[in-house]
Amino acid sequence: MSSIDSSVVTPSSHANAATLAAALIRNVDHVALAREPRAPLYDSASGAVSAGTAAQKLGAGYDVLAPGKRSCPYHYHLAQEEMFVILEGQGSLRVAGEMLPVRAGDVVFIPPGPAYPHQFINTSDAPMKYLSISTQERPEICYYPDSDKLGAFADGHSLRQRRGDALDYWDGEP
């Protein structure tokens, strides 16, 4: 038996519930996905789960990784911590030079720093679906060991370059 008095539920509280739900709840079945193929190794579809929510320090994405493909370049973050929840399928987590099997139900934790460069690879013949959850620290710097690139990201700014292309501090200054 419910302990909630139905006479207390008013039309205005229904409107408040709808406002709260819009700010706090998302369903991955309704996330618009954008496919990002880059033959021959990469093919995934991703969508922002947390966009437009009340989240202030966390971001979430929904990813669908095609069979036999990689998610994104092997990388690590200097600021953001990440967590991945494998919802469906299986594959491998390439991390710190190792290949670790992952499957539906697994939760993967990746702290920031050079000890944990990471990348998902779908080693199966079915899509691998997962949530990507991260802290949203900005500015953020990512390093890509396979290509020796650095990426710097801040609100309104994005820069990627190879370390060998670094400029002198005084380059171009009067």
Secondary structure by P-SEA (a helix, b strand, c coil): ccccccccccaaaaaaaaaaaaacccccccbbbbbbbccccccbbbbbcccccccccbbbbbbbbccccccccccccccccbbbbbcbbbbbbbcccbbbbbcccbbbbbccccccbbbbbccccbbbbbbbbbcccccbbbbbcccbbbbbbcccbbbbbccccccccccccc
